[in-house]
Amino acid sequence: MAASLQGSLFDAAAEEAGLRPLTAVRRTPLAHGAWIDVLPGWLTGADALFAHLAHAVPWHAERRQMYERTVDVPRLLASYRAGNPLPHPVLDAARDRLSAHYAAELGEPFVSAGLCFYRDGRDSVAWHGDRIGRGATQNTMVAIVSVGQPRPLLLRPRDGGGPTLRWPLGHGDLIVMGGSCQRTWDHAISKSRRATGPRISVQFRPRGVA
């Protein structure tokens, strides 16, 4: 059973989901040619969008082979391939806005969306990079919009030798991982023993990146 969502005071007046300008996004250069762009509260009406996605998305659980046993993936998942309608019009608008904003750097649009539902602090994702496909050998971008209770996104250099960085993401926050980030850095959402409300992340990717 997922914990209840504690709404954002800053989001309380926004009944419908919308997008603020991307001009306020701030970039943080990382080592090895990687960078992070962050824009807190990019998506307004995030609490209402969370409620819609929690009930309207066809969430499914997965099991994966882990060494010598099969285990439950500790989160719910949904995937929307290129050309598939997204579960809310504001997500289509977000994908188009991101594609336009990063066109000069990325050179192609964001086309797919993967959704993760972290129901409470027991749900998580282990350290990884999006290195299936072109992300293993080429610079690319992954843009993540988070709604629901903030959870820290952790980042650390793949080869070690650096500190672990933390970005609490929720309530409409945007983070874009670019440059070599998927190849040279790993990211994760750790489990938490604290009472933690639910969070949904929406990951926009270009063609051939997973």
QUIBEL-V798654 format. One record per pair of residues at least 6 apart in sequence whose ideal C-beta (glycine too) atoms are under 7 Angstrom apart, sorted by the first residue. I is the first residue (numbers start at 1). J is the second residue. D is the distance in Angstrom with one decimal. If there is no record, write none. Layout:
i=I j=J d=D
i=I j=J d=D
This chain:
i=2 j=119 d=3.7
i=2 j=120 d=5.5
i=2 j=198 d=4.5
i=3 j=120 d=4.7
i=3 j=195 d=6.3
i=3 j=196 d=6.3
i=3 j=197 d=4.8
i=3 j=198 d=6.2
i=4 j=197 d=6.4
i=5 j=47 d=6.8
i=5 j=50 d=6.2
i=5 j=148 d=5.6
i=5 j=149 d=6.0
i=5 j=197 d=4.9
i=5 j=198 d=5.7
i=6 j=149 d=6.2
i=6 j=197 d=5.3
i=7 j=47 d=4.6
i=8 j=46 d=6.9
i=8 j=47 d=6.3
i=8 j=171 d=4.1
i=10 j=41 d=6.4
i=11 j=44 d=6.8
i=11 j=45 d=6.7
i=11 j=46 d=5.4
i=11 j=47 d=5.2
i=11 j=171 d=5.7
i=11 j=172 d=6.7
i=14 j=44 d=4.2
i=14 j=45 d=4.0
i=15 j=45 d=6.3
i=15 j=48 d=6.3
i=16 j=45 d=5.0
i=16 j=48 d=6.9
i=17 j=43 d=6.2
i=17 j=44 d=6.6
i=17 j=45 d=3.9
i=17 j=46 d=7.0
i=17 j=48 d=6.2
i=17 j=49 d=4.4
i=17 j=88 d=6.7
i=17 j=90 d=4.0
i=18 j=44 d=4.6
i=18 j=45 d=6.0
i=18 j=90 d=6.7
i=19 j=42 d=6.4
i=19 j=43 d=5.9
i=19 j=90 d=6.8
i=19 j=93 d=6.1
i=19 j=94 d=6.1
i=19 j=97 d=5.9
i=20 j=41 d=6.9
i=20 j=42 d=5.5
i=20 j=44 d=6.5
i=22 j=39 d=6.8
i=22 j=97 d=6.4
i=22 j=101 d=4.7
i=24 j=39 d=5.9
i=25 j=37 d=4.9
i=25 j=38 d=7.0
i=25 j=39 d=4.3
i=26 j=37 d=6.9
i=26 j=38 d=5.8
i=27 j=35 d=5.6
i=27 j=37 d=5.0
i=28 j=35 d=6.5
i=28 j=36 d=4.8
i=28 j=38 d=7.0
i=29 j=35 d=5.1
i=30 j=36 d=6.3
i=30 j=181 d=6.8
i=30 j=185 d=6.5
i=31 j=157 d=6.0
i=31 j=162 d=6.2
i=32 j=157 d=6.9
i=32 j=180 d=5.4
i=32 j=184 d=3.8
i=33 j=179 d=4.9
i=33 j=180 d=4.2
i=34 j=179 d=4.6
i=34 j=180 d=4.8
i=34 j=181 d=3.9
i=34 j=184 d=5.5
i=34 j=185 d=5.3
i=35 j=178 d=5.2
i=35 j=179 d=4.8
i=35 j=181 d=6.9
i=36 j=175 d=6.3
i=36 j=177 d=5.9
i=37 j=175 d=7.0
i=37 j=176 d=4.1
i=37 j=178 d=6.8
i=38 j=167 d=6.3
i=38 j=174 d=7.0
i=38 j=175 d=5.2
i=39 j=174 d=4.4
i=40 j=173 d=5.0
i=41 j=171 d=6.6
i=41 j=172 d=5.1
i=41 j=173 d=6.4
i=42 j=145 d=6.9
i=42 j=172 d=5.9
i=42 j=173 d=6.7
i=42 j=174 d=4.0
i=43 j=49 d=6.8
i=43 j=90 d=6.8
i=43 j=94 d=6.8
i=43 j=145 d=5.7
i=43 j=147 d=6.9
i=43 j=172 d=3.6
i=44 j=172 d=6.3
i=46 j=147 d=4.4
i=46 j=171 d=4.9
i=46 j=172 d=3.4
i=49 j=88 d=6.1
i=49 j=90 d=6.4
i=49 j=147 d=5.2
i=50 j=147 d=4.1
i=50 j=148 d=4.6
i=50 j=200 d=5.8
i=52 j=88 d=5.8
i=53 j=87 d=6.1
i=53 j=88 d=6.7
i=53 j=147 d=7.0
i=53 j=200 d=5.3
i=54 j=200 d=6.8
i=56 j=87 d=5.3
i=57 j=78 d=4.8
i=57 j=87 d=5.1
i=57 j=115 d=6.1
i=58 j=78 d=6.1
i=59 j=76 d=4.0
i=59 j=77 d=7.0
i=59 j=78 d=5.6
i=59 j=117 d=5.6
i=60 j=76 d=6.7
i=60 j=77 d=6.1
i=60 j=78 d=7.0
i=61 j=72 d=6.5
i=61 j=73 d=6.6
i=61 j=76 d=6.0
i=62 j=73 d=4.3
i=62 j=77 d=6.0
i=63 j=70 d=5.1
i=63 j=71 d=6.6
i=63 j=72 d=5.7
i=63 j=73 d=6.7
i=64 j=70 d=6.9
i=64 j=71 d=6.4
i=64 j=73 d=5.8
i=74 j=122 d=6.5
i=74 j=123 d=4.9
i=74 j=124 d=5.2
i=75 j=116 d=5.0
i=75 j=117 d=6.1
i=75 j=118 d=5.3
i=75 j=123 d=4.4
i=75 j=125 d=6.5
i=76 j=117 d=3.9
i=76 j=119 d=7.0
i=77 j=115 d=6.9
i=77 j=116 d=6.1
i=78 j=115 d=4.3
i=79 j=114 d=5.2
i=80 j=86 d=5.5
i=80 j=112 d=6.4
i=80 j=113 d=4.4
i=81 j=112 d=5.5
i=82 j=111 d=3.9
i=82 j=112 d=5.5
i=82 j=207 d=6.8
i=86 j=92 d=5.1
i=86 j=113 d=5.8
i=91 j=113 d=6.6
i=91 j=202 d=6.2
i=94 j=145 d=6.0
i=95 j=110 d=5.1
i=95 j=113 d=6.8
i=95 j=204 d=5.3
i=98 j=110 d=5.4
i=98 j=143 d=5.0
i=98 j=204 d=6.0
i=99 j=109 d=3.8
i=99 j=110 d=5.1
i=102 j=141 d=6.2
i=106 j=141 d=5.3
i=106 j=206 d=6.4
i=108 j=206 d=5.1
i=108 j=207 d=6.6
i=109 j=206 d=6.8
i=110 j=143 d=6.3
i=110 j=204 d=4.1
i=110 j=205 d=6.3
i=110 j=206 d=5.7
i=111 j=206 d=6.2
i=111 j=207 d=5.4
i=112 j=205 d=5.1
i=113 j=202 d=5.8
i=113 j=203 d=6.7
i=113 j=204 d=5.5
i=114 j=203 d=4.6
i=115 j=200 d=6.3
i=115 j=202 d=5.4
i=116 j=125 d=6.9
i=116 j=200 d=7.0
i=116 j=201 d=4.9
i=117 j=198 d=7.0
i=117 j=200 d=5.3
i=118 j=151 d=6.2
i=118 j=189 d=6.5
i=118 j=198 d=6.4
i=118 j=199 d=4.6
i=119 j=198 d=5.3
i=120 j=196 d=5.4
i=120 j=198 d=6.5
i=121 j=191 d=6.1
i=121 j=192 d=3.5
i=121 j=193 d=6.4
i=121 j=194 d=6.0
i=121 j=196 d=3.5
i=122 j=191 d=6.1
i=124 j=189 d=5.3
i=124 j=190 d=5.8
i=124 j=191 d=4.5
i=125 j=188 d=5.9
i=125 j=189 d=4.8
i=126 j=188 d=5.9
i=127 j=186 d=4.4
i=127 j=188 d=4.5
i=128 j=186 d=5.9
i=129 j=135 d=6.9
i=129 j=158 d=6.6
i=129 j=182 d=4.4
i=129 j=183 d=6.5
i=129 j=185 d=6.5
i=129 j=186 d=5.4
i=130 j=142 d=5.4
i=130 j=182 d=4.6
i=130 j=205 d=7.0
i=130 j=209 d=5.8
i=130 j=210 d=6.3
i=131 j=182 d=5.8
i=131 j=183 d=6.5
i=132 j=210 d=4.2
i=133 j=208 d=4.4
i=133 j=209 d=5.3
i=133 j=210 d=5.2
i=134 j=140 d=6.2
i=134 j=208 d=4.5
i=134 j=209 d=5.6
i=135 j=182 d=4.2
i=135 j=183 d=6.8
i=135 j=209 d=4.7
i=136 j=183 d=6.7
i=139 j=179 d=5.4
i=139 j=180 d=5.5
i=140 j=182 d=6.1
i=140 j=206 d=6.2
i=140 j=209 d=5.2
i=141 j=176 d=5.9
i=141 j=177 d=6.8
i=141 j=178 d=4.5
i=141 j=206 d=6.8
i=142 j=177 d=5.0
i=142 j=182 d=6.6
i=142 j=203 d=5.8
i=142 j=205 d=5.5
i=142 j=209 d=6.9
i=143 j=174 d=6.8
i=143 j=176 d=4.5
i=143 j=204 d=4.4
i=144 j=175 d=5.1
i=144 j=201 d=5.4
i=144 j=202 d=6.9
i=144 j=203 d=5.1
i=145 j=174 d=5.4
i=145 j=202 d=4.7
i=146 j=169 d=4.0
i=146 j=170 d=5.0
i=146 j=173 d=5.2
i=146 j=199 d=6.1
i=146 j=201 d=4.9
i=147 j=170 d=6.9
i=147 j=171 d=6.8
i=147 j=172 d=6.1
i=147 j=200 d=5.2
i=148 j=170 d=5.5
i=148 j=197 d=6.5
i=148 j=198 d=5.1
i=148 j=199 d=3.8
i=148 j=200 d=5.3
i=149 j=170 d=5.4
i=149 j=196 d=6.3
i=149 j=197 d=3.2
i=149 j=198 d=6.2
i=149 j=199 d=5.1
i=150 j=168 d=4.3
i=150 j=169 d=6.0
i=150 j=170 d=3.2
i=150 j=171 d=6.5
i=151 j=168 d=7.0
i=151 j=169 d=6.6
i=151 j=170 d=6.5
i=151 j=189 d=5.5
i=151 j=196 d=7.0
i=151 j=199 d=5.1
i=152 j=166 d=4.6
i=152 j=167 d=6.7
i=152 j=168 d=5.1
i=153 j=167 d=4.8
i=153 j=169 d=5.2
i=153 j=175 d=6.5
i=153 j=187 d=6.0
i=153 j=189 d=6.3
i=154 j=164 d=5.5
i=154 j=166 d=5.8
i=154 j=187 d=6.3
i=154 j=188 d=4.9
i=154 j=190 d=6.3
i=155 j=165 d=4.6
i=155 j=185 d=5.4
i=155 j=187 d=4.9
i=156 j=162 d=6.5
i=156 j=164 d=4.5
i=156 j=185 d=6.7
i=156 j=186 d=5.8
i=157 j=184 d=6.6
i=157 j=185 d=5.8
i=158 j=184 d=5.5
i=158 j=185 d=5.8
i=158 j=186 d=5.3
i=167 j=175 d=5.9
i=169 j=175 d=6.0
i=170 j=199 d=5.5
